[in-house]
Amino acid sequence: MAQPPVQAQTQNLTQNLTQTLAESVVQSVDWLAIAPPTVAAVVGLAVLVADLFTDDRRKALLGWASVAGLAVSLLALVPLLDADRATFCLTGDPDVCSYTADRFTLVVQFLVLGGALLAALLSMTALKDDRKNLPEGEFWFLLLSSAAGAALLPASRDLATLVVALEVASLPAFALVGIRQGDRRSSEAALKFFLSSVTATAVSLLGISFVYATTGTLYLTEIADRVQDVDGQLHTLTQAGVVLTLIGFAFKTAAVPFHFWVPDTYVGAPLPVAAYLSVVGKAVGFSGLILVTVVALPSYADVWGPAVAVLAALTMTVGNLGALAQRSTRAYSAVRLLAWSSIGQAGYLLVPIAAAAYADDTADAEKAVGSTVAYALMYAAVNLGAFAVAALVGRTKSLNRLSDYRGLYASSPLSALLLAFFLLCLAGLPPGIIGLFAKVTVFSAAVDAGLGWLAVVMAVNVVIALFYYLQWTALLFRAPQGDTVGAPEPHRVPAPLTLAIALTGVVGIALSGAPQLVLRFADIGLF
C-alpha cells in the first residue's frame, strides 16, 4: 500500500535531516595526519600492559620497544612533508580545524619526538643502573604519554585542544620527576614542579576564558578575526585575557620571574627526565606561546609584544647570572649549571617571538618565528648531548659536581671532546658554528624588528655566558687532581648511552658544517 504524498515527503525530510546531523557529528578522521602522537600513545599503553606479563630479567625489552615506538612516530612524519593536512574540522567551514599538520607542526613534532627518543636512550641506562628505585613499566608509559601530548600541542588549532595537549604533556612529567622511590629530593622536586605548573594552568585557563567570553570561539584563526571587532566595553577584558594567558605560558617556558622551580626540579629528577624537560618541555611551552600570540592574537601585539621582550631580557640575564654563580665543588653543580643555562637559553628563544609583534607583515612574522624554531633545533641537539655526557660522568661520580669533570679528557677523550663541542655550541663559539649561526639569526631578528635595546642585552648576556661555558670546557683538559692521578680505570659504556652521545654529536657536527640547513628546515608557514 502506497504512502500518502505528505507522509512520504515528511519521512524523506526526516531521513535527510538525520543524515545531515549525523554527518555534522561523525566526520572522517585523517589518521595519517594524527599518526605521530597516536603511535606514541598506543605504544605507551602497550608497554604498560606488557609490563604486567614481563619477567624482571626481560624488562629491558620494554625500553627497546619504547625507543622503537618513538622511532616509528618520527618516521610517521615523512608522509606528511608533501602538503598541509588537517582533520577534526567544522562541517560548515572545512578551513577551521582543531588539528593541522602544517610545516610548523612537523618541525616541532620532529623536535619533541627526537628529543624524547634521545631521552629514552638515556633512560635505558639509568633504569638499568637504578632498577630497584625506578619502576620500568610505569616510567616508559609516562614518558611516551608525555611525548604524545607534546607532539599533539603544535598541531592544536583551538584553545581546548591546546590546553588538553599541554596537560597531557605536563601531568606525566610530574610523576617522572618524582618516580624515584624513597628519594626525598625527588619528591620535593616533583611537588615544586607540580605546584608551579598547576598555578600556570589555572592562570592560563582564566585568561583563555576571558578571550572566549569576548570572541565566542575557541578556534585560533576565528579568534584572530573576531578579536579585532571586540566591543569597546570588552576591550579591557580581552587585554586581561591576553596578559593572563601570557603569564601561564611564561611558567611553562621557565621565563623569569616564573623560573624558580627549574634548578631544584632538574636536580631532583632522574637525569634523563631533566634532559627531557630541558628540551621537550621548553618546546611545548614555546610552541603553545607562538600559537596563542602570533596566530590567535596578532592584533594585540601591542600588549604581548613589549611584555615578551621584557621577559626575554629578564630571563636571559637571570639565567646566565645564576649559572655564573655555581660553585664547582657544590653537589650537583653540573646539573644546576645546565638548569640555569637552560633558563638563559629560554631568554634567547623569546627574542624572535617578541620581534614578531613588531613585524610589518605576516612574512616578517613568520621569519621571526622561524628564528625561534631554528634556535630550538640547535639547542635541542647540543643540550641533550651535554646531558648525555653528564649522565656518563654521573655513573661514576654520583654527586655530578663541576669539579668531577676535571681531567675528563685523560679518562675519556672522546666524551670530553664532545662535551667541549656541545658547550662551545651553547656559547656560540667555533667550532660550534651552529650555535654561532643560531645566535646571529636571533640577534638579527631583534635588530630587524627595531628592538635595538634587546639586541644589546642579548650581546651582554652572550659575553656573560662565555665565561662559565669556557670555564667548564677548560676543566675537561686540566690534569686530574689527588687520587685520580694515574691511568684511569676503563669502564664499559652501555650501548644506549653510547648511541645517544653519538647521535647528538653527529647531528651537532653535521649542522655546524651546514648551518643553513637548520634555517631552511625551520622555514615555517603559520598563516
KEBA-181822 format. One record per residue (C-alpha): x, y, z. Coordinates in steps of 0.02 Angstrom, whole numbers, padded with zeros to 5 digits, always signed. Example, Ala and Ser with C-alpha at 12.3 -4.5 7.8 and 13.67 -1.06 7.14 Angstrom:
residues 2
+00615-00225+00390+00684-00053+00357
***
This chain:
residues 527
+00000+00000+00000+00075+00167-00055+00107+00302+00074+00017+00469+00058+00125+00602-00028+00132+00711+00127+00189+00566+00237+00321+00513+00109+00388+00691+00099+00395+00703+00288+00487+00537+00300+00613+00591+00167+00639+00758+00256+00667+00668+00420+00793+00549+00340+00887+00693+00259+00891+00790+00422+00952+00638+00518+01088+00608+00388+01142+00791+00395+01151+00787+00585+01249+00625+00581+01373+00699+00457+01395+00851+00567+01434+00742+00718+01530+00600+00637+01668+00653+00520+01810+00562+00437+01975+00565+00529+02139+00588+00437+02233+00451+00526+02393+00487+00431+02393+00667+00496+02373+00615+00677+02489+00464+00665+02643+00538+00756+02559+00571+00926+02442+00422+00906+02584+00297+00882+02673+00362+01038+02512+00350+01141+02470+00174+01079+02646+00109+01111+02640+00185+01286+02481+00089+01326+02552-00071+01251+02710-00056+01356+02609-00029+01515+02507-00186+01482+02659-00286+01429+02745-00240+01592+02617-00347+01685+02674-00503+01593+02860-00469+01576+02988-00554+01687+03110-00442+01781+03254-00511+01679+03171-00452+01518+03118-00277+01572+03248-00204+01454+03136-00258+01310+03009-00127+01367+03139+00007+01343+03185-00052+01169+03000-00062+01124+02978+00118+01182+03128+00176+01081+03059+00085+00929+02888+00166+00956+02964+00340+00960+03066+00299+00804+02907+00246+00713+02824+00407+00770+02967+00503+00691+02952+00403+00530+02766+00443+00525+02814+00624+00491+02889+00579+00322+02724+00555+00225+02663+00724+00292+02803+00826+00214+02721+00849+00044+02568+00953+00090+02471+01027+00235+02339+00912+00308+02201+00948+00432+02067+00850+00523+01929+00875+00652+01864+01023+00552+01698+01115+00562+01569+01040+00443+01512+01208+00380+01688+01278+00366+01822+01149+00321+01959+01281+00338+01928+01294+00526+02004+01139+00607+02063+01078+00776+02214+00983+00709+02329+01044+00572+02487+00958+00511+02575+01105+00428+02760+01146+00417+02766+01222+00592+02682+01068+00665+02801+00946+00581+02958+01039+00632+02906+01049+00815+02847+00868+00814+03016+00817+00744+03098+00914+00885+02993+00841+01027+02990+00662+00964+03175+00666+00925+03210+00738+01097+03100+00605+01178+03193+00469+01081+03362+00529+01145+03293+00545+01322+03229+00366+01306+03403+00305+01260+03474+00393+01413+03335+00319+01519+03378+00141+01472+03547+00159+01554+03476+00249+01706+03344+00116+01732+03472-00022+01721+03586+00064+01848+03445+00103+01971+03319-00034+01937+03267-00052+02120+03206+00128+02134+03137+00158+01959+02986+00055+01904+03015+00023+01719+02840-00008+01651+02768+00148+01732+02919+00250+01679+02902+00208+01495+02714+00234+01497+02734+00407+01574+02873+00457+01454+02777+00402+01299+02615+00482+01361+02705+00647+01389+02786+00636+01217+02616+00604+01138+02545+00761+01219+02699+00861+01168+02677+00803+00987+02492+00847+00989+02516+01025+01051+02597+01107+00897+02456+01035+00789+02320+01109+00900+02222+01249+00819+02091+01279+00952+02116+01327+01133+02027+01174+01205+02141+01052+01111+02291+01158+01154+02256+01153+01341+02220+00966+01338+02383+00934+01244+02477+01044+01366+02412+00947+01515+02440+00777+01433+02621+00830+01409+02637+00901+01585+02545+00781+01701+02654+00627+01663+02807+00738+01683+02761+00773+01866+02763+00586+01900+02925+00562+01803+03013+00691+01912+02959+00605+02072+02963+00425+02011+03122+00377+02105+03059+00280+02254+03117+00329+02428+03208+00485+02368+03159+00639+02468+03245+00757+02347+03148+00684+02201+02982+00700+02292+03018+00881+02337+03064+00921+02157+02903+00842+02093+02799+00942+02218+02879+01107+02167+02856+01065+01983+02675+01013+02011+02625+01168+02110+02705+01289+01988+02631+01202+01837+02457+01191+01912+02465+01377+01950+02517+01411+01771+02373+01307+01704+02247+01395+01814+02307+01566+01759+02306+01512+01576+02129+01444+01588+02069+01606+01667+02147+01705+01525+02076+01587+01394+01902+01603+01471+01914+01793+01455+01964+01778+01271+01822+01656+01239+01697+01769+01327+01741+01914+01211+01755+01817+01047+01634+01672+01067+01751+01545+00987+01898+01434+01033+01973+01415+00859+02134+01514+00840+02100+01582+00666+01924+01636+00713+01989+01720+00870+02113+01817+00763+01967+01881+00655+01840+01917+00791+01955+01993+00921+01983+02142+00807+01798+02188+00819+01778+02169+01007+01658+02296+01082+01744+02439+01171+01672+02388+01338+01751+02215+01322+01920+02279+01262+01992+02283+01439+01930+02105+01472+02018+02046+01314+02179+02132+01365+02170+02048+01534+02143+01880+01448+02296+01907+01339+02405+01952+01490+02345+01805+01596+02370+01682+01454+02545+01751+01428+02586+01730+01614+02528+01550+01609+02642+01506+01464+02784+01603+01545+02779+01471+01684+02790+01332+01555+02939+01410+01467+03028+01445+01633+03033+01631+01596+03086+01746+01738+03008+01778+01864+02919+01610+01843+03079+01507+01837+03104+01465+02021+03055+01281+02000+03186+01237+01869+03352+01209+01964+03278+01103+02103+03171+01005+01982+03318+00962+01869+03424+00908+02018+03287+00804+02098+03229+00718+01939+03320+00570+01859+03448+00645+01740+03361+00583+01581+03199+00664+01641+03292+00828+01670+03361+00816+01493+03185+00782+01428+03113+00933+01520+03253+01047+01462+03212+01015+01279+03038+00941+01256+02962+01039+01399+03027+01201+01327+02969+01156+01151+02794+01128+01219+02790+01296+01306+02862+01394+01160+02752+01314+01027+02598+01350+01133+02655+01529+01161+02682+01554+00974+02510+01486+00931+02421+01594+01060+02513+01756+01022+02564+01757+00839+02419+01654+00769+02271+01693+00882+02308+01868+00946+02412+01962+00817+02300+02116+00834+02351+02129+01018+02536+02130+00978+02549+02298+01065+02503+02208+01227+02604+02047+01218+02750+02110+01113+02829+02226+01243+02788+02101+01381+02880+01959+01291+03028+02074+01255+03045+02117+01440+03026+01933+01488+03163+01889+01364+03284+02017+01436+03249+01965+01617+03257+01779+01578+03423+01778+01487+03503+01892+01618+03444+01799+01773+03480+01630+01693+03658+01673+01646+03696+01756+01813+03627+01602+01903+03740+01488+01800+03888+01603+01832+03862+01589+02021+03878+01398+02027+04023+01334+02133+04119+01190+02058+04128+01092+02221+03942+01101+02262+03843+00940+02245+03753+00926+02078+03830+01090+02020+03847+01024+01842+03661+00989+01831+03620+01155+01914+03729+01246+01788+03637+01160+01645+03472+01209+01728+03518+01393+01743+03592+01387+01569+03426+01321+01501+03339+01471+01581+03462+01587+01495+03435+01497+01329+03246+01519+01353+03277+01706+01352+03359+01694+01182+03212+01590+01119+03090+01726+01173+03177+01862+01073+03109+01817+00899+02933+01796+00970+02943+01974+01035+03011+02027+00866+02860+01950+00779+02749+02077+00869+02839+02218+00779+02838+02137+00607+02765+02240+00464+02678+02092+00382+02645+01907+00403+02801+01859+00304+02913+01952+00427+02819+01875+00574+02844+01700+00502+03029+01737+00477+03046+01792+00658+02956+01638+00724+03063+01530+00610+03215+01601+00702+03145+01536+00866+03114+01364+00791+03289+01360+00714+03368+01407+00880+03264+01275+00969+03326+01140+00849+03507+01187+00882+03480+01198+01069+03391+01029+01075+03534+00934+00992+03679+01008+01090+03592+01021+01259+03538+00839+01251+03717+00797+01207+03781+00890+01360+03656+00797+01470+03710+00632+01391+03891+00661+01439+03833+00718+01612+03741+00552+01627+03901+00461+01580+04002+00552+01714+03861+00529+01840+03878+00340+01828+04045+00350+01922+04027+00521+02008+03855+00516+02088+03862+00697+02152+03894+00761+01974+03995+00913+02026+04084+01025+01902+04247+00978+01987+04212+00796+01941+04240+00842+01759+04419+00896+01789+04533+00785+01686+04391+00701+01592+04499+00706+01435+04625+00590+01520+04495+00458+01561+04375+00477+01415+04448+00583+01273+04303+00566+01153+04172+00610+01284+04274+00761+01339+04293+00823+01161+04107+00803+01127+04058+00892+01288+04178+01033+01245+04098+01044+01073+03922+01049+01147+03971+01185+01271+04052+01289+01134+03893+01270+01030+03790+01336+01176+03914+01478+01195+03910+01518+01009+04095+01494+00978+04187+01399+00839+04196+01255+00806+04016+01257+00866+03963+01350+00709+03781+01301+00729+03773+01391+00896+03850+01548+00823+03734+01539+00673+03580+01520+00784+03629+01666+00895+03661+01779+00744+03491+01731+00675+03404+01779+00837+03508+01937+00853+03462+01992+00676+03277+01960+00712+03286+02083+00857+03379+02214+00754+03261+02197+00605+03112+02224+00722+03186+02384+00791+03223+02308+00962+03399+02375+00973+03397+02381+01163+03352+02196+01170+03493+02155+01049+03615+02247+01165+03551+02149+01316+03572+01988+01219+03750+02034+01168+03797+02069+01350+03723+01903+01405+03816+01807+01270+03978+01878+01343+03925+01828+01520+03884+01652+01461+04054+01635+01379+04137+01639+01550+04050+01490+01628+04045+01386+01468+04231+01412+01439+04270+01383+01623+04184+01212+01614+04270+01174+01448+04441+01214+01521+04411+01095+01667+04395+00949+01547+04576+00965+01490+04662+01002+01655+04767+00874+01746+04666+00762+01864+04677+00801+02049+04731+00699+02200+04692+00515+02196+04634+00524+02017+04813+00543+01955+04874+00398+01851+04798+00286+01721+04608+00295+01727+04513+00134+01754+04422+00088+01593+04239+00050+01610+04113-00008+01483+03986+00121+01423+03812+00047+01393+03757+00040+01211+03603+00155+01231+03708+00291+01314+03842+00274+01181+03710+00287+01046+03634+00444+01125+03803+00531+01136+03848+00478+00959+03683+00538+00885+03692+00710+00966+03874+00726+00916+03841+00680+00735+03693+00799+00723+03790+00942+00803+03942+00919+00693+03837+00897+00535+03738+01055+00569+03897+01152+00608+03959+01101+00436+03798+01159+00351+03708+01278+00473+03595+01347+00336+03502+01181+00336+03426+01223+00505+03352+01388+00445+03289+01305+00286+03210+01164+00385+03131+01290+00504+03053+01389+00361+02877+01376+00430+02707+01430+00366+02588+01482+00504+02471+01593+00406
***
